[in-house]
């Protein structure tokens, strides 16, 4: 950004040397052209006067005015009446009058307005005849005014009564501005403002005693402070500091401090038989942090092909340590009271890295990684209910080549288990104050994809109407440390390794969990090679239908890294798609409408297979233990052998489309369908044991619609055997594109209960087909509930919200997260409202920035909490972009 007034003043200074000739040579060597309707020079007064369409032109700068005078004796130049200035670099200015003192390099202005233009050429600006025409040209990312400007150096100036708007607010009066009593300006570098005040319209809303602003495209400096307050972490204040590292790199340091939420009362002794025996103590809340944090963010864009962002956050937490298994404090008995131990949590942190790069030759790489120091970190720093429910952090990295005829990629996928509070890459020991032996607590050994290599050849013509393709994938599934998961004899890691009883079922303590011995159900690190070729063809059945048969094969080979055993499993896969379409087309008022009905029948058949998936743990004849979607691609028997099946889905699709000129849309789509499991009627598959069950699977319907500002959709799945709705989902969005919107989403699922999962029930036993079906199947197995197990649960969520623009730049948004079936575990009262968020914001008409204050009311909270201030910046002239 440039301050234009001094340059305009310098140009006016040059008029002192202009004689009455049309073209003269200045002492600097520049040529200046003077044109006007009337030009005179009064020698006795040493005054040059030009009137009527005055125009001073020198190189790539131009000054126009109704009248220009130069007092040579007093060395004062004055331009009055419709003053216009155009200079290089998009500089432009308009004013009622400008008076320049040559000796002091001081300029006084009336009605002055200085602009930095973009999106318009210098040649175009030079053609402007009036100030209004100049103001309307191109975009104006910077608008500046002042009453007095004094030059203090080659590129530095002092400006009195500075007022500016560093963004595109249109040629009219901006809706916001920054004013300062004085400013020290260095062109292209910075501006130091004394007592700056931010005005919205004519109302002062923010003031500071001093402010440093960068005036270059990339300039180091302070960013907007980030205060916030919540019941989780009390009051916190963060101050970002931005440093530029050249044109392609920058780094932001954000030091901050969390005061921590206030202590809460806890009942330590409660003996109803003895009155007055209740004792309460004050202690920190279970979640939250207290202490300083430093967040560092590095951004880089060294070329058009490479970009990335890396963050590192370090926090020293002075809150007491907790048990990672249940997030409760360690409370040894002292002075007949139980209080948290004094040991601090210490250094904690987070890190992330996002990177993408075009390597050339069709090769690319991408990284999307995140990490936290312990499983409680997200819950302690994030008060949002949805974010606190995350159970895993997933990090991926891949390098791949994508061509029209092939895909070749190497990838790594890591999962960080944050269901519990274990510290990663550190010991988790019980404090000595609680147990002098300080036993170490073992966390879960989460399995990772280290690595995966994929070669895929998409289907292509092989001749005579036959198409073929193949996919080959090598995968290593293993924990980061050691060759097995050490889950024990039940194959499941449980932080609270104690017994649970429900009716006749009992989950016993697993003494072999985390014992360092490869037991009967421990998950073993495996290497797998998956080979999947496929052939297909298609032909028409007259003019009304098309049949598409296909034939495939899946062959897998596994190697166990601890046992050294190998397994192999394979099966053929046949498919048949029969589809048709009946369409009606009509036209009206320049619009072509098309309604189509497309029935289809799809069959999927696996007669059985050979081999089996790997068994669990150290026993060679143990039960099957699939790890991922490829291991469990088809139904399996208990010993891991393939269970044959014949599946079908009968569906009817209806669409309504219209085309108006080049605009083509599909306002309505409806799909109705019914799933079938015909396995017991298949001759080959019928020989496989334990395949009986109902024929009908889910009946389903999907709907989507869009008209004008409305988009909506929904899905329902119904189990005709149990006569229950297994899934009901619906969503809508109304957005007028002018700042007003209303949206909502509702989900209702039938699912296996959490207690059932604890007792060993399969997560695939209950729920919609989308949950029950396997990778190579069309429908899931029958939805059933085992005797003596907890019944199925309904899980419902509703998210709804709105945002409105109220005028004068004000905006409001509201969002509610609702769990209709939630009951308080103690009082058993329905408490559906889980979280409500209200935001009130302001942004100028140009929408170059918006500041928002957020208030959050969470279930169980006594009062709303201040959720902080959000500032988003975009198109902010030379001040950069981002938020």
N, C-alpha and C positions, 0 to 999 in steps of 0.2 A: 504494500500500500504506500502511496506517496501523499505528502501534504502539499496541496496544489497552490495555496496562497503565495508562498515565497517565490515560486517559479513564475507565477503571474506578475508578482511585484518586480522580479528581475527583468521581465520583458518590458514592463512599463518604464523601468529605469533606462533601458536602452533607447527609449523614445527621446531622451534628452539629447542624443547625438544626431537626431534626424533633422536635416535641413529641409528646405522647401522642395527638394527634388523628389521625384516619384520613387527613385531607388538610390540608396546610399550604401557606402561601405563603412561598417562600424570598426572601431579600434581593435575589437576582438577578431576581426576578419570576417564576421558575419555580414550577410547582405540583408537589409531590411527594406521591405516595400511598404510605402504609405499611400493610401488611397482614401479620398473623401470628396464630398460635394464641394467643400470650401476649405482652403488651407491658407493661413496667413501667419506671418512672423513679425511681431512688434519689437524692433531692434532696441528701442529706448527702454522698454520694460524687460527685454530678453525673455519674451514669452512666445511659445509656439502654440497655435490654436488650430484645431481641425474640427470641422462640424459636418454633420450629415453623412450617415453611412460610413463612418470612419473604420478603416481596416488596417491593422498593422500585421504584417506577415514576415516571419523570419524562419526559413527552413521548414521544419515540421511543426511550428507553433503559429497560432493565429489569435489576435485580439480584435474584437469588434465592439463598438460603442457608438452612441449618438454624438458624443463630443469627447475630445482628448485635448488636454492642455499640459504644457510643460513649462514650469517657472525655472529658468536656468539660473537666475540669481539666487533663489532660495533652494534650488535643487529639489523641487517637489513636482511629481507627476500625478495627474488626476484624470480618471476616465469616468464619465457619468452617462446614465441612460442606457438601459438594456445592454449592460456590459456582458460580454461572452468571451471566454478563453478556452482554447483547445490546444492541447500539447501532446507529446509522445507518451506512450505507455498507458493510454486510456484516460489521461488527465483531462478534466473539463471543469469549468467554473462559470457561474452566472452571478451577477450582482447588480444593485441599483447604482452604486458608485464605489470607486476604489481610490484612495489617496496614499501615495508612497513618498516617504522622506528618504532621499537618496543617501544622505550622510549617516543616518542612524539605522538604515535598512529596516525601517519600521513602516508597516502598512496598516491603515485604518479602513474598515469596510462598513458599508451599509447594505443590508439585505443580501449579504454574500452567502452563497451556497456552493460548495466544492464537491465534486463527484469523481469517483474512479469508475470508469466504464469498462465493460467487457461485452463480448458478443457483437461488437461493431468495429469497423475498421477506422483508421485515422482519416482516410480519404472521405469516408461517409460523414464523419463528424465535421470535417472542414466545409462540407456543403450546407450545414445548418445555417439558416438565415435569422432565426429568432431564438431567444433563451428557451421558450417552451418546446420548440422543435429539438433543441439539443438535449433537454432533460428527458424527452420521451425516447431517445435513441437507445437501443441495446438494453443491457442490464446494468444496474447501479449497485454493486456490492458495498460501496462505501459512500456515505453522505456526511459532509463535515461543514461546520461553520464556525466563525470566530469574529470578534470585534476588533482585535488588535494583534498583529503578528510582528515580532522583532527577530531579525536574524542574529544569531550568536556565534555562528561558525559556518564553515562551507556547506554543511548539510544539517545544521541544527538550528532550532528556532524555539522561541518562547511564544506561546499562544495564550491570550487572555479570553475568558468567557467562551471556552471551547465547548462545542456541542456536536456530537457525531453519532451516526448509526452505521455500524460496520456490517451491513447485510443488504440484500436485495429487497427493498420495501416498495418498489414501484416508484414512478416519477413524482407522485404526490407527496403530501406531508407524511413522514413515517409515524407509525403508532407508538414508537418508543425511541428513546435516545439516552445518551450518557452526556451529562454536563459536568464541567469542572471550572473552578474559578481561574485556574491557570494550568498550563501543561508545558513540560519541557519535551520537545519532539526532536528525534534524530531520524531523518528520512530513511526509510527502508530498514530500520532497526527496532526502535521502541518509542513509547510515549509514557512519561511519568506524570500522572494526574494528581493534582492537589484537591482534596475534598471533592471527589467525584460523587455524583448522585445519579441513579438510574430513574428515569421518568417513564411512566406508562401513561400515554396521552399527556396530560398535564399534572399528573399526580406523582409525587416522589415516593418510591417504594423501597429504595435501598441506598445506603450511603456508607462511605468509607473515608477515613482521613487521608489515605494514600493508596494509589493503585498503579501497578506496572502492567502495561499492555504491549505485546509484541506487534510490530507493524510490518512484519515480513511473512512470507508464506509459511515458514517454519522457524519459530523462535522459541527459545526456552523461557519458562516463566511459571508462575503459580496458576493453578486452575481453581475452579470454584470449590470451596470447602463442602464437605458432606456430613452434616449433623444428622443424627437419628436417635430415637429413643424407643425402647421396647421393654416389655415385662420380662423378656428373656435375658437381655444383656444391659439393661439400664440405658444410660446416656452414652453415646459414643460420638466422637468427632474425628474425621479423617481429612487430611489436607494434601491433595495431589500436587506434585511438583513435576513439571514436564521439561525434559531435556531433549533437544534435537541432536542427532548424531549424523549430520549430513542430510542429503536429500532422500535417502532410502531407509534410514533407521531412526527410531526415536525410542525413548525410555521414559516411563513415568514411575516415580517413587511416591507411594502414598502411606506416610506414617499416620498412625491413629492410636486412639486409646479407648478401651471399653471400661466404663466404671463398674459394670456388673449390676445385676438386679439385687434388690434388698433381700435381707435374710427373711426366712419364713419360720413360722412356729411349727414344731413337731412334738407330738405327744410321745414321751419316752416310757412312761409307766402308767398303766391304766388297770387298776384292780378294783372292780365294782364292789367287792366285799368290804373295802376299806375306804371310807369317805376321806376326801382330801389327799388321796394318794396319787392323784394325777399330777404329773410333772411335765412341763413344757420347756423346750429349749429352742434357742434361735440358731439356725444354721442356713448355709447357702442353699438355694434351690437346686434340684437334681441336675438341671441342664443350664447351659450358659457359660460364659467366660468372663474373666476379669484380667485386664492387663494390656500392655502395649502390643501393637501389631505393625509390621511393615510389609506392604504389598508392592511388588515390583512387576511391571509389565513392559515387555520389550516387543516392539512391532517392527517388521521389516518387509520391504518390497524392493529388493535389489534389481528386479527386472519385471517385465510384463508377464513372464512365465513363472515367477516365484513370489510367494507371499507367505507370511506366517505371523504368529503371535505366541509369545511364551510368557507365563506368569509364575511368580514364586511368592508365596506369602508365609511369613514367619510370625508366630504368636507366642508370647510368654504368658502362660495361664497360671495365675496364682490361686485358682480354686483348688479344693482338696481332690485327691485322686479318688477314683471310683472303681468298683468291681466291673470289669469289662463284660461279664456274663449277663448282668441285669441292670447296669447303670446305677446301682445303689452305692451310697457311700460306705466305706469301711468304718464301722463304729465300735471300737473296743470299749469295754466298761472301765470308766475312770470316775472315781468319787461317786460311785453308785449311779452314774449317768452315762448314757451312750452318746458320744459326740464324734463327728468325723475326725479322722486322723489329720495331723497337721501337714503331712507331706503334700507338696504342691505338684500339680500336673506337669509343670515345666514347659519346655519348648515343644510346640506343636506347629503344624504347617500344612500347606497345600501347594500344588503345582499343576500346571496344565501346559499343553503345547498343541497348537493347531498349525499345520503346515501343508501347503500344496505346491506342486511344481510340475511343469511340463518339461520333460527331459529331452524332447525331440524324438523323431522317428517313431511316433506312436507310443512312447514310453511316458509314464506318469508315476508320481509318488504322492502319497497323502498320509498325514499323521493326525490323529485326533485322540489326544491322551489327557487323562486327568488322574490326580492322585491326592489322597489325604493321609495325614500321618496316623490317624486312628479312626475307628469306626464311628465314634461319637462326634467327630469334627463337624459334619454337616448339620447334625441336630443341634449342636451348641451354637453355631453361627447363624443358622437360618430359622426364622420363626414361621415361615410359610408352611402350612400343614402338608401340602402336596409334596414339596421338596423334601420334607422330613421323612416321607414314607419310602424314599428310595432305599433299596436293599443292596444294590450293586453299583459300582462305578465301572464303566467299560471303556477300555482304551484300545485303539486299533492303529495299525500301521501297515501300509501296503505299497508295493511297487509293482506295476503291471504294464503290459503292452496290450493295447486294444486295436485290432485291425478289423476290416470287414469280414474276414474269413476265420478269425481266431481270437481267443483271449488267453493270455498267459500271465499269471500273477503269483506273487509271493506275499503272504500276509501273516501278521501276528496279532492275536487278540488276547487281551488280558482283562480279567475281571477281579475287582477288589470287593471283597465281602464286607459290607458295612452294616450288616444286621446287628452285630454286636460291637462292643466298644474296645476290642483288642487293638493294641498298638502294633503297627507293622514294622518289621525289621528291628524290633526291640523286644526285650523280655517283658512279659506281663507277670510280675511277681506280686504276691500278697504282701502289704507293708509289714515290717517287723513289729510295729505296734499292735498288729492284729494277730500275727502268727510268727513267732521267733524263727521258725524253720524256713519262712519265706518261700513257700512252694511256687513254682512257675505254672501259670495257667496257659494251657495250649489252646490256640485258636484254630479255626478251620483251615484246612489246606485246599484252597480253591483251585479247581482245575483250569488250566489255560490252554489256548491254542498256540503251540510253540513248535514249529510254525505250521502254516498251511500253504500248499503249492497246488495251483489249479491250472489245468489246460483244458479249454473248451473250444470245440469246433462246432459252430452253429450248423443247423440243418441246411443242406445245400443239395441241388439236383445231382443225382447219381446216374440218371438216364432212365428213359421209359416211364416218366412220371413218378419215379421213386426218389424220396428225399432221405438224407441220412445225416446224423451228427453224433458226436461222442463227447463225453466229459470224463476227465481223469483227475482225481484229487488225492493228494497225500496230506494226511493230517496227523500231527502229534498232539495228544491230549494228556497233559501232565501238570502237577503242581510245580511251583517255582523251586521248591526245595524238596529233595527226596523223591523216591520213585512211587510212592503210594500216598493215599489220602489219610490213612490211619483213623478211619471212622469206627472201627471195631466190628463186632459180629453182626450188627444190624445194618451196616452200610450207610448210616445217616449220622452226621455230626449234630450234637445237641449241646448248647452252651450249658444249660442247666441239666446236668446228667443225673437226673433223679427219676424215681418211678412215678407213673401216672396210671390211675385206675379208673375205668368207666365200665360199669356193669361187670361183665365177665372178662373184659379185655384189660390187659395190663401192659404198660410199657415199662420194662424193668431197667434198672441201672446197668449201663454197659461198661463194665470194668476194663474192657480191652480198648476203649476209645483213647487215643493219644498215648498208647503205651509203647510206641516205637517198634511194634512187631507187626509183620504182615499177617493179618488174621483172615478169618474165613469170608468176611464181607467187605474188607477194605477195598477201596477203589484203587486199581493199579494203573500206572502210567502206560498208555498204549500208543502204538504207531499203527496207522490204518491207511490202506490203499483202496480207494473206491473207483470202480470202473463202470461207466454207464453209457453204452451205445444205444441208439434209437433209429429205427427206420419207419417211414410213414409214406403214405400215398393218398390220393384223393381222386374221386371221379363223380360225375353228376349222374343222378337218377332221373333222367328226363329233364324237364324244365322246372321241377318243383322241389328237388331235394339234392343233397350232396352227402356222400358217405366218405369218412376219413378213417381208415384203419391204421393202427400203429403197432409196432412190436419192439420191445426194449428188453434190456437185461441189466440187472444190478449185481455186481460181484464185488465182495469186500474181503479183504485179508487183514488180520490183526496180528500184532506182535506185542506181548506183554514184557515190559522192561524189567520187572522184578522176577517174575516166574520164568521168563524165557519161553513160555508156551505160545503157540500160534493157533489161530482160529480162521476159518473161512466160512462165508455164507453167501449164497447166490440164489437168484430166482428169476424166471422170465416174467415179463410184464406185457400184457396185451391190452390194447385199448381200441374202442370203436366210437366214433362220433357221427351221429346222423342228425343233420339239421336242415331246416327249410326256412323260407321267408316269403311272406305275402305282404305286399306293400301297396298303398293307395296314395296317389299324388294329385294335388289340386292347387290351383293358383287363384290369388285374389289380391288386388290392389298392389301389384308389384312384388308380392311375396309368394314363394313357392313352398307349400307345406307337403310333408311326407310322413305318413303313419305306417309303421311296419310291425308285423307280428311274426316272431321267429321262434317256433318250437324246436326243441332239440332233445336228443336222448344220448347220453354218454355212458359207456360201459367200461369198467376196468376189471381185469381178470388176472389173478395169480394162482396157478394150480397148486402151488406148494414150492418147495425149494430144497436145497441141499446145504449141509453144514449148519452152523449155529453161530449166534453172536457170542462174545466171550462171557464166561461165567464170572461170578463175583469172587474176589479174594483168592486165598491160597488153595482152596479145594478145587480139584479138576472137574468135579461133577456137581458144582454148586449151581444155584439158580442164576438165570441170565441177568446181566447187568448192563443195559444200554446206557450210553452217555449222552448222545445228542440226537438230532432229528434223523441223521443217516442211520445210526445204530437202530433206531426205532421206526424205520421207514415203513414197515408193514407189521400187522399183528403178529405177536410171538407167543409160542407156548412157553411153559414155565422153564423148560430146559434150553430155551433160546432158539429153537427151530422155527422156521417160517410157517405160519398158519395161512393156508390158502383162502382166497376169498373171491367173490364175484359181486361187484358193487355197480350201482346204477344211479343216475340222477336224471330225472325227467323235469324239464324246465320250459317255460314260455317267457320270452322277452318281448316287451312292447316299447316302442320308442316313437316319439313325436319330434320331428325336426322341421326347421324352416330356414329358408335362405332368402335374404333381402339384399340384393346387390352382391357385394363381397362378404357380407356378414352372414355367417352360418352358425346356427345354435341348435342345441338339443334341450328344450325346456322340460321334457318329461321322459323318464325311463322307469319301467317297472319290470321286475323279474319275479316270477312265481316258480317254485320248484318243490320237488319231493325226492328225498333220498331213499334208497333201497339197499339192503344187504341180502343178496340172493345166494349166499354161500351154501346153505344147506340143500339147495337145488342144483348145485354144480357137481357133476359126477366125480371129478377128480378131487375137488376141494372138500366134498362131502365125506371123504374117507378120513379126513383129519379129525382127530378127537376134539371134543369140547368146542364145537362150532355152532351149537344150537342157539337159537335166539330169535327174536321177532324180526320180521322182514322189513317193516317200515322203520325208517330213521327220521330225521328232522324234516318237518314241513317248513318251508321258509319263504319269505317275501322280502325284497329289497326295493326301495323307492328313492328316487332323486328328482328334484324339480328346481327350476330356476326361472324367474320372471322378473325383469327389471331389477329392483334393489333386493329381491328376496332369493335366497338359495336355501334349500332344505333337503333333508334325507332321513331315511329310517330303515330299520331292519328288524325283523321278528323271526324267531325260530321256535317251533312248537314240537314237543315230543308226543306223538299220538299214542304211544304205549303207556306212558305215565300220565298223559293229559296235563302236562305242565309246560308253561312257557320257559324255555331254557335261556333265551336271550331276547331282550327288547332294548333297542337303541334308537334314538332320534336326535336330530340336531337341526338348527336353523340359524340363519344369519341375515339380518336386514341392515344394509349399509347404503346410505344415500351418496356416499363419496364426498360429502361436505362436512364431515365431522360428527355425524349422528349415526349411531348403530345400536342394534339390539341383537343379542345372541344368546344361545342356550344349547345345552347338550344333556341328555339323560341316558343312563346306562343301567340295565337291570340284568344281572347274571345269576344263574343257578350254579352253585359250585360246591365242591367238597369243603367241609368245615375245617378250620385250622386245628381243632382238637382231633378230628379224624385223621388229618395228615400226621399229627404227632403220634397217633396210634398205628400208623402204617398204611392208611388208606391211600389208594392211587389218586393223584390229582386228575387223571384222565377218566375216572370212573363216572363223574357227574359233570354235566355242563353241556353247552351247545356243541354242534358238530365241529365248529372251528377249533374247539379245545380237544375234542376226543379223536379227531381223525389224524392219521399218520401221513408222512410225506408222500408216499406212493398210493394212497387210498383216496377214494372219493367221499366216503362217509366214515364216521367214527363207529366204534363198537357201541353196543347197547348201553344206554345210561341206566345204571343200577346202583342200589345202596345195599351194602353188606349188612347182614343181621348183626345186632349188638353194636354196630358202629354209630356214631352221631349222625343224625339226619342231615340232609343237604341244607345249605344256607343260601339265602338270597342276599346278594350284594348290590346295593343301589347307590348311585351317585348322580347328583344334579349340579351342573355348573351353569350359571346364568349371569348375564351382565349387560350393561348398557354404557354408552358414552355419548355425551351431548356437547355441542358448542352453544354457549349461552349468549354470544355476542360480546363485543369489545375484547375479543381474544380469550375470554374465560372458557374453560372446559371442565367437565365433571365426568367421572367414571365411577361405576359401582359394579362390584362382582360378588357373588355369593357362592360358596361351596357348601352343598347340602348333602347330608347322609340321612335319607328319610327313615331308615330302620334303626338308627343308632339309639341305644339306651345307655344311660349312666350305669356303670357296673355296680355302684353302691345303692343308689336310690331306685334304679330300674325305670327312671323317668325318660320319656322320649326327649331327646335333644338333637333335632335334625340339623340345625344350623351349626356347621363346623367352623366356618370362617367367613367374615364379611370384610370387604376392602372398599374404602371410599377414597378417591383421589380428586383433588381440586387443583387445576392448573391454569397457567396463563402462557400465551404465546402471541407474538405479533402477527399481523395479517400476512407477512411474508413467510411465516412458519419457519424462520431460520433457527429459532430456539424455542424451547418450551420448558418451563419449570413447574414441578408438580409436588405438592405435599400430600402424603399418604397417611391415612388412619386405618388401623386394622383392629377388628373385634373378633377374638377367637373364643371358641367354646370353653366355658369354665372361667374366663377372665371377668374380673369385676367391672372393668371399664375399658373403653377403647385405648389402643396404644398408638403413639406417633410412630409411623413406620419409616420416616425419613423423608428426605427431599431428593427427588430425581430431576436431573438436568439433562436434557437431550439437545444436542447442537447439530445443525446440518446447514450447509451452505452459508457459513458465517464469514464470508469474505476471506480476508487474509488471516483470520484467526483460526483457520483449519476447520475440520469437521470431526464429528464423533460425539460420544456422550459418556 
